Amino acid sequence: MNFGMILIWIAFILGAASAAYSIIHLRTNSTSAGSLSRKLEFGSAGAITLAILLLTYYLLTVSASYVYVYMHSSVDLEFVYRLSALWAGQEGSFLLWTWFTLLMLLAMQYTGHTKELFDSRVMNITRAICLLIVTVFLMLLVLKNPFSMYYGDIGSYVEISNWNPFVSAYPLTDGQGMNPLLRNPWMAVHPPVLFLGYAAFTIPFAAALATLLIDDEKWIKISRDWMRMAWLFLTAGIGLGGFWAYEVLGWGAWYWTWDPVETSSLIPWITATAYLHAQTRVRHGEYRFLAPMLAVTSFILVIFATFVTRSGMWVSVHSWQDFTLEGMVIAIFLVVLLVSSLGLLVRRYFEEDED
């Protein structure tokens, strides 16, 4: 039985149900719906945490019957690289990103000064939007499951199971190991730091949409510190990535080559920097349109950077060169974000113009 795949499905079902009940809570103000939504959210976070731990165990023990383990781990790899294999591929990186987002969502509600807004309308809308985004990520994990297994002889035709967690696979003893370019100490630091930044952008985006919906200036209390965190980790991630490329790819005296993936990561850093300046004037009644627009734009650009990496439409040393179902889902998600956000921003613009 494939327990990892079962955990991914459980996380997806609980996450989708939590998002649904959060919307019901918003529409009906039902206390029971809100309470159930939070319990389901904890359940989804717990399932993803167990999935992370299980995949890490498989990578460390080189359980090569799992496709992801076979592709990224091997018995000759050092411990640090077997651990880093967790985020060496598409499936693992999305698993880590989703996990970070769920943990940050829980932290937003129960820690810091934002817990003062617990069960307020602006907080509930922010939470519901974050849960919808997490549900999309969980759906991607279901479609491209990190616990898919090999069937048959690895030397002949290989059939990969993505859907059935109740069958067994033939055991494989060795993995092919990580890409040689990734066997660098910076591999243990750069990707998780970058994904922490990506995950943190979710909360300012959701809070900005919340204020565009209900015009509540308390959104800045939610978004302020999380955008600072997103900016800090994105800055560190970009810097570490540039230094890593300088060492491994031989970029000479330059740390930057305007690679498509690098550039697509730099652009949300610029908009996030602009937001951090704009937010200082929000409490004075200024930038009621610009500040939420910058928060929304920053997250959309992060999703665009993810699409650039995973679509294969741009040639890059970072990207996976194939337009898969995952890339198509990200493209659809990006369009939905653009259309919905643009509609709310246009409404706010005309409201400001009338005032």
C-alpha positions as CSV (number, residue, x, y, z in Angstrom):
1,M,0.0,0.0,0.0
2,N,1.3,3.4,-0.9
3,F,0.9,5.4,2.3
4,G,2.5,8.5,0.8
5,M,0.0,8.8,-2.0
6,I,-2.8,8.2,0.5
7,L,-1.5,11.2,2.6
8,I,-1.4,13.4,-0.5
9,W,-5.0,12.6,-1.3
10,I,-6.1,13.1,2.3
11,A,-4.3,16.5,2.4
12,F,-6.1,17.5,-0.8
13,I,-9.5,16.4,0.3
14,L,-9.2,18.1,3.7
15,G,-7.7,21.2,2.2
16,A,-10.5,21.5,-0.4
17,A,-13.1,20.9,2.3
18,S,-11.5,23.5,4.6
19,A,-11.6,26.1,1.7
20,A,-15.3,25.2,1.0
21,Y,-16.3,25.6,4.7
22,S,-14.4,28.8,5.0
23,I,-16.5,30.2,2.1
24,I,-19.7,28.9,3.8
25,H,-18.6,30.6,7.0
26,L,-18.2,33.9,5.1
27,R,-21.6,33.7,3.5
28,T,-23.6,32.5,6.4
29,N,-21.5,33.6,9.4
30,S,-21.9,30.0,10.7
31,T,-19.7,29.4,13.8
32,S,-19.8,25.7,13.2
33,A,-18.7,26.0,9.6
34,G,-15.7,28.2,10.7
35,S,-14.7,25.8,13.4
36,L,-14.9,22.8,11.1
37,S,-12.9,24.7,8.4
38,R,-10.1,25.3,10.9
39,K,-10.1,21.6,12.1
40,L,-9.9,20.5,8.5
41,E,-7.1,23.0,7.9
42,F,-5.1,21.5,10.7
43,G,-5.8,18.0,9.3
44,S,-4.5,19.0,5.9
45,A,-1.3,20.5,7.4
46,G,-0.8,17.4,9.4
47,A,-1.2,15.1,6.4
48,I,1.3,17.2,4.4
49,T,3.8,17.2,7.3
50,L,3.6,13.4,7.4
51,A,4.0,13.2,3.7
52,I,7.2,15.4,3.9
53,L,8.6,13.2,6.6
54,L,7.8,10.0,4.7
55,L,9.3,11.3,1.5
56,T,12.4,12.4,3.4
57,Y,12.7,8.9,4.9
58,Y,12.4,7.3,1.5
59,L,15.1,9.6,0.0
60,L,17.5,9.0,2.9
61,T,17.0,5.2,2.7
62,V,17.0,5.3,-1.2
63,S,13.6,3.5,-1.6
64,A,14.1,3.5,-5.3
65,S,10.8,1.9,-6.2
66,Y,9.4,5.4,-5.9
67,V,10.0,7.4,-9.1
68,Y,11.0,10.6,-7.4
69,V,13.5,8.8,-5.1
70,Y,15.0,6.9,-8.1
71,M,15.3,10.1,-10.1
72,H,16.9,12.2,-7.3
73,S,18.6,10.0,-4.7
74,S,21.1,7.2,-4.8
75,V,23.2,5.0,-2.4
76,D,26.4,6.9,-3.3
77,L,25.1,10.3,-2.4
78,E,26.2,12.0,0.8
79,F,23.6,12.6,3.5
80,V,23.2,16.3,2.8
81,Y,22.4,15.6,-0.9
82,R,19.9,12.8,-0.1
83,L,18.1,15.3,2.1
84,S,18.4,18.1,-0.5
85,A,16.8,15.7,-3.0
86,L,13.5,16.6,-1.3
87,W,13.4,19.8,-3.3
88,A,15.5,18.8,-6.3
89,G,12.5,18.0,-8.6
90,Q,9.1,19.5,-9.5
91,E,7.0,17.3,-7.2
92,G,9.2,17.7,-4.1
93,S,9.5,21.5,-4.6
94,F,5.7,21.9,-4.8
95,L,5.3,19.7,-1.7
96,L,7.7,21.9,0.2
97,W,6.1,25.1,-1.1
98,T,2.6,23.9,-0.1
99,W,3.8,22.8,3.3
100,F,5.4,26.2,4.0
101,T,2.2,28.0,2.9
102,L,0.0,26.0,5.2
103,L,2.4,26.5,8.2
104,M,2.5,30.3,7.5
105,L,-1.3,30.4,7.2
106,L,-1.6,28.8,10.7
107,A,1.1,31.1,12.0
108,M,-0.8,34.1,10.7
109,Q,-4.0,33.2,12.6
110,Y,-2.5,32.1,15.9
111,T,0.7,34.0,16.5
112,G,2.0,37.6,16.5
113,H,-0.1,40.7,16.3
114,T,-2.3,39.3,13.5
115,K,-4.0,36.9,16.0
116,E,-5.8,40.0,17.3
117,L,-7.8,39.9,14.1
118,F,-8.8,36.3,14.6
119,D,-12.3,35.6,13.2
120,S,-12.6,39.2,11.9
121,R,-14.1,39.5,8.4
122,V,-10.8,40.7,6.8
123,M,-8.9,37.8,8.4
124,N,-11.6,35.2,7.3
125,I,-11.5,36.5,3.7
126,T,-7.7,36.4,3.7
127,R,-7.7,32.9,5.1
128,A,-10.3,31.7,2.6
129,I,-8.3,33.0,-0.4
130,C,-5.1,31.4,1.0
131,L,-6.9,28.0,1.4
132,L,-8.2,28.2,-2.2
133,I,-4.6,28.8,-3.4
134,V,-3.4,25.9,-1.2
135,T,-6.1,23.7,-2.7
136,V,-4.7,24.4,-6.2
137,F,-1.2,23.4,-5.0
138,L,-2.6,20.2,-3.5
139,M,-4.4,19.4,-6.7
140,L,-1.0,19.7,-8.5
141,L,0.5,17.3,-6.1
142,V,-2.4,14.8,-6.8
143,L,-1.8,15.2,-10.5
144,K,2.0,14.8,-10.3
145,N,2.3,12.8,-7.1
146,P,5.8,12.6,-5.5
147,F,4.9,9.0,-4.4
148,S,4.4,7.5,-7.8
149,M,6.0,4.1,-8.1
150,Y,7.7,2.0,-10.8
151,Y,6.1,-1.1,-12.1
152,G,8.0,-3.8,-14.0
153,D,11.6,-4.1,-14.8
154,I,13.6,-0.9,-14.8
155,G,15.6,-2.2,-17.8
156,S,12.5,-2.5,-19.9
157,Y,9.3,-0.6,-20.4
158,V,8.3,1.2,-17.2
159,E,4.7,2.1,-16.3
160,I,4.3,4.7,-13.7
161,S,1.3,4.7,-11.4
162,N,-0.1,8.0,-10.3
163,W,-3.5,7.1,-9.1
164,N,-3.7,3.7,-7.4
165,P,-2.3,3.7,-3.8
166,F,-3.4,0.1,-3.1
167,V,-1.0,-1.8,-5.2
168,S,2.7,-2.8,-4.7
169,A,5.7,-2.2,-6.9
170,Y,8.7,-4.3,-7.8
171,P,11.6,-3.3,-5.5
172,L,14.5,-1.4,-6.9
173,T,17.7,-1.1,-4.9
174,D,19.7,1.8,-6.5
175,G,18.7,5.3,-7.7
176,Q,20.2,7.2,-10.5
177,G,21.0,10.1,-8.2
178,M,20.9,13.9,-8.3
179,N,21.9,15.9,-11.4
180,P,25.6,16.6,-11.0
181,L,25.1,20.4,-11.3
182,L,22.9,20.2,-8.1
183,R,25.6,18.4,-6.1
184,N,26.7,21.6,-4.4
185,P,26.4,22.7,-0.8
186,W,24.3,25.6,-1.8
187,M,21.6,23.1,-3.0
188,A,20.8,22.6,0.7
189,V,20.1,26.3,1.3
190,H,19.1,28.2,-1.9
191,P,15.8,26.3,-2.9
192,P,14.2,26.2,0.6
193,V,15.0,29.8,1.2
194,L,13.5,30.8,-2.1
195,F,10.3,28.7,-1.5
196,L,9.9,30.3,2.0
197,G,9.8,33.7,0.1
198,Y,7.4,32.4,-2.5
199,A,5.1,31.0,0.2
200,A,5.1,34.2,2.3
201,F,3.9,36.2,-0.8
202,T,0.5,34.3,-0.5
203,I,-0.6,36.1,2.6
204,P,-0.1,39.8,1.4
205,F,-1.8,38.8,-1.8
206,A,-4.9,37.4,0.0
207,A,-5.0,40.3,2.4
208,A,-4.9,42.8,-0.5
209,L,-7.8,41.0,-2.2
210,A,-9.7,41.1,1.1
211,T,-9.4,44.9,1.3
212,L,-10.4,45.2,-2.4
213,L,-13.5,43.3,-1.5
214,I,-14.6,44.9,1.7
215,D,-12.4,48.1,2.0
216,D,-11.0,47.3,5.4
217,E,-7.7,49.1,6.2
218,K,-6.8,46.5,8.8
219,W,-5.5,44.4,5.9
220,I,-2.1,46.2,6.3
221,K,-1.7,44.6,9.7
222,I,-1.8,41.2,8.1
223,S,0.3,41.9,5.0
224,R,3.0,44.1,6.4
225,D,5.2,41.6,8.3
226,W,4.5,38.8,5.8
227,M,5.7,41.0,2.9
228,R,8.8,41.8,4.8
229,M,9.4,38.1,5.3
230,A,8.7,37.4,1.7
231,W,11.1,40.2,0.6
232,L,13.8,39.0,3.0
233,F,13.8,35.4,1.9
234,L,13.4,36.2,-1.8
235,T,16.4,38.6,-1.5
236,A,18.5,35.9,0.2
237,G,17.3,33.2,-2.3
238,I,18.3,35.3,-5.3
239,G,21.6,36.2,-3.8
240,L,22.5,32.6,-2.9
241,G,21.4,31.4,-6.3
242,G,23.6,33.9,-8.0
243,F,26.6,32.9,-6.0
244,W,25.9,29.2,-6.6
245,A,25.7,29.8,-10.4
246,Y,29.0,31.8,-10.2
247,E,30.6,28.7,-8.6
248,V,29.1,26.0,-10.7
249,L,28.3,27.5,-14.1
250,G,31.5,29.6,-14.4
251,W,29.8,32.9,-15.0
252,G,33.1,34.7,-14.6
253,A,33.0,38.1,-12.8
254,W,29.2,38.3,-13.2
255,Y,26.6,36.8,-10.8
256,W,23.8,37.5,-13.2
257,T,23.1,36.5,-16.8
258,W,19.5,37.6,-17.2
259,D,18.4,34.0,-17.5
260,P,14.6,33.8,-17.9
261,V,14.0,32.1,-14.5
262,E,16.4,34.5,-12.7
263,T,14.7,37.5,-14.3
264,S,11.2,36.2,-13.5
265,S,12.3,35.9,-9.8
266,L,13.8,39.4,-9.8
267,I,10.6,41.2,-11.0
268,P,8.4,40.3,-8.0
269,W,11.4,41.4,-5.8
270,I,11.1,44.8,-7.4
271,T,7.4,45.1,-6.9
272,A,7.7,43.8,-3.3
273,T,10.3,46.5,-2.6
274,A,8.0,49.2,-4.0
275,Y,5.2,47.8,-1.8
276,L,7.4,48.0,1.3
277,H,7.8,51.7,0.6
278,A,4.2,52.3,-0.2
279,Q,2.8,50.6,2.9
280,T,4.5,53.2,5.2
281,R,2.0,55.7,3.9
282,V,-1.2,53.6,4.0
283,R,-1.9,54.5,7.6
284,H,-2.0,58.1,6.5
285,G,-4.8,57.3,4.0
286,E,-2.5,57.3,1.0
287,Y,-1.9,54.6,-1.7
288,R,-5.3,52.9,-1.2
289,F,-5.0,51.7,-4.8
290,L,-1.3,51.4,-5.2
291,A,-0.4,49.4,-2.1
292,P,-2.9,46.5,-2.7
293,M,-2.0,46.6,-6.4
294,L,1.7,46.0,-5.6
295,A,0.9,43.2,-3.2
296,V,-1.4,41.5,-5.8
297,T,1.1,42.0,-8.6
298,S,4.0,40.5,-6.5
299,F,2.2,37.2,-5.9
300,I,1.0,37.0,-9.5
301,L,4.6,37.5,-10.7
302,V,5.7,34.7,-8.4
303,I,3.2,32.3,-10.0
304,F,4.5,33.6,-13.4
305,A,8.0,32.8,-12.3
306,T,6.8,29.3,-11.4
307,F,5.2,28.9,-14.9
308,V,8.4,30.0,-16.6
309,T,10.3,27.4,-14.6
310,R,7.9,24.5,-15.2
311,S,6.4,25.2,-18.7
312,G,9.5,24.6,-20.7
313,M,8.4,27.5,-23.0
314,W,11.6,29.5,-22.2
315,V,15.1,27.9,-22.5
316,S,16.8,28.2,-19.1
317,V,19.4,26.3,-17.2
318,H,16.8,26.2,-14.3
319,S,13.7,25.0,-16.1
320,W,12.2,21.6,-16.9
321,Q,12.0,21.5,-20.6
322,D,8.6,20.0,-21.2
323,F,5.1,21.5,-21.2
324,T,3.3,19.0,-18.9
325,L,-0.1,18.9,-17.4
326,E,1.3,20.7,-14.4
327,G,2.4,23.6,-16.5
328,M,-1.1,23.8,-18.1
329,V,-2.7,23.9,-14.6
330,I,-0.3,26.7,-13.5
331,A,-1.2,28.6,-16.7
332,I,-4.9,28.3,-16.0
333,F,-4.4,29.3,-12.4
334,L,-2.3,32.3,-13.5
335,V,-5.1,33.5,-15.9
336,V,-7.7,33.1,-13.1
337,L,-5.6,35.2,-10.8
338,L,-5.0,37.8,-13.4
339,V,-8.7,38.2,-14.4
340,S,-10.1,38.2,-10.8
341,S,-7.4,40.5,-9.5
342,L,-7.8,42.9,-12.4
343,G,-11.5,43.1,-11.9
344,L,-11.1,44.0,-8.2
345,L,-8.4,46.5,-9.0
346,V,-10.4,48.3,-11.7
347,R,-13.4,48.6,-9.3
348,R,-11.1,50.1,-6.6
349,Y,-9.6,52.5,-9.2
350,F,-13.0,53.9,-10.2
351,E,-14.0,54.2,-6.6
352,E,-10.9,56.2,-5.8
353,D,-11.5,58.3,-8.9
354,E,-15.1,59.1,-7.8
355,D,-13.8,60.1,-4.3
